[in-house]
């Protein structure tokens, strides 16, 4: 859905991805339908509010009528193969997501997993009354020892790995600015 492109808060609070039993939709399809409105944008731009609504309604009604007329041909020739391809892609993505989830859960100890499950179940119930309950889905920084293949700690003084990456990124950006000035 389009909410995926908004702030992280919008994603957690309003995306159907976190609603039990809801399917993940191809919400961007709406934007492809709206793209056809570009043809009438110059006319609508200078129109009054009421006339603009009429222009857009007429254009979308015409678009819908053309879809209805071509629906049978489109269903047979285009939609069925498209849906089959999307189903295969979804099945593959689901398998990858399940593997990723299973691998992630194995890194948790039992009490962490139980706490996690309880928090999610509570958010599922509470979000109907308070959409901010879904903020529990926000990524949390968990400080765990990070080790190299040899077992040595990457950051021995206890600094957060994310902070270290940010420090490195800022240092690189500063060096790029120095180079561009020179």
Buried (B, 14 or more C-beta within 10 A) or exposed (E): BEBEEEEEEBBBBBBEBBEEEEEBEEBEEEEEEEEEBEEBEEEBEEBEEEEBEEBBEEBBEEEEEEEEEEEEEEEEEEEEEEEEEEEEEEEEEEEEEEEEEEEEEEEEEEEEEEEEEEEBEEBBEBBEEEBEBBBBBEEEEEEEEEEEEEEEEEEEEEEEEEEBEEEEEEEEEEEEEEEEEE
